[in-house]
Amino acid sequence: MTNLELVLNMLAETSTTELSKKQKPKTFIENKNVARKGGSVAGVAREDLEKKLGESVINPLNPRELGKSNNGKIVGIEGS
């Protein structure tokens, strides 16, 4: 997972936590709706950044492949 992917994941989790504190959901369905709203915050941020960059911010490599060596060179890490 790249740093940007990690930050977007943290944004989704933190947004969901804050929405949950404010809305105080009691049922599974209410919690599910809060989680979707929190995830939507990060989704909108990701889409906006991708539009401005002109490319996807999601790494196409499987997380298990990140950092593995390819002929002695580390692959899948930003700047490599």
Residue pairs with C-beta under 8 A, 6 or more apart in sequence:
1 9
1 59
1 63
1 66
2 57
2 59
2 77
2 78
3 78
4 49
4 57
5 57
5 58
5 59
8 42
8 45
8 46
8 57
9 42
11 41
11 42
11 45
12 38
12 39
12 41
12 42
12 43
13 38
14 38
15 37
15 38
15 39
15 41
15 42
16 34
16 35
16 37
16 38
16 39
17 38
18 38
19 34
19 37
19 38
20 31
20 34
20 38
23 30
23 34
25 31
25 33
25 34
46 57
46 58
49 57
50 56
50 57
59 66
59 76
61 75
61 76
65 75
65 76
66 75
66 76
66 77
67 74
67 75
67 76
67 77
68 74
68 75
68 76
69 75
73 80
74 80
